[in-house]
């Protein structure tokens, strides 16, 4: 079989499974827009008195990262797949959940990813490091997730490690154990099938600006202050809020915990407390309307729940406070004035959505 001449979107696919689970079609990420992978090797230099040359260049544990972005379309979200559904209930449980990420590369002469892949990259025991959601008046709504870990293997490449807990060869139909002894599988033939007629249309359609349920969402009153009209039954509080974009993001950190007598970490942990931010950009019609007093507190808690017609519900709880506001634009270049509001809370984020 001839070698691939390139890799492009139609000949690669990603599946996310629970730790050690055999890949199935249920784990395939639908609506995936991009995948990126990186490996970082940490070196610790030791020098000695009496010579300029390095005494020893010591290798520390390597860190790997997988970054995925998909459109929100009614299919299962990346965060849901990576956390085994824990993202719907509790952020602490979600950050402890581990998954295996398979990136498969198929023949570049196929019109869709199917059959036996040419190569499979297996990322073992991954933790969710960061998540973000973005809605904008331009383009599609997206979800971005970064996963981190310490074990990555490509099939067909010789692997040699001291200790004997990693096999010397990997094959697309084989299996192996990672450095923690957990069994992983690569029997993924027929798991992927990018044929649109075989897999059906997106769960509810790709979410665009019209599909953001502003009326059904729970937003701070200040966000709605630029919208509405005099004929509205609740002037200034109608669903027409002139919102241009919404973004929600958080970073869990996920630091290694080491122990004596072992090279690799025995676990990772989220660096709580973690800040969850929600940013709004609103078309200005009345200025930012924020009063600021230097003699008394200015802020109150706000409930934040963002919904769309694909069934996505992003809940940031009831203790969100305004952290910054900026009014800009409307200059002689001809642009419009906008107001940007940033809210934040700590440790509260649940996400529902997808099939």
Secondary structure by P-SEA (a helix, b strand, c coil): ccccccccccccbbbbbccccccccccccccccbbbbbbbbbbbbbbbccccccccccccbbbbbbbbbbcccccccaaaaaacccccccaaaaaabbbbbbbbbcccccccccccccbbbbbccccccccbbbbccccccbbbbbbbbcccccccbbbbbccccccccccccccccccccbbbbcccccccccccccccccccccccccccccccccccccccccccccccccccccccccccbbbbbccccbbbbbbccccccccccccccbbbbbbbbbbccccccbbbbcccccbbbbbbbbbcccbbbbbccccccccbbbbbcccccbbbbbbbbbbbbccbbbbbbcc
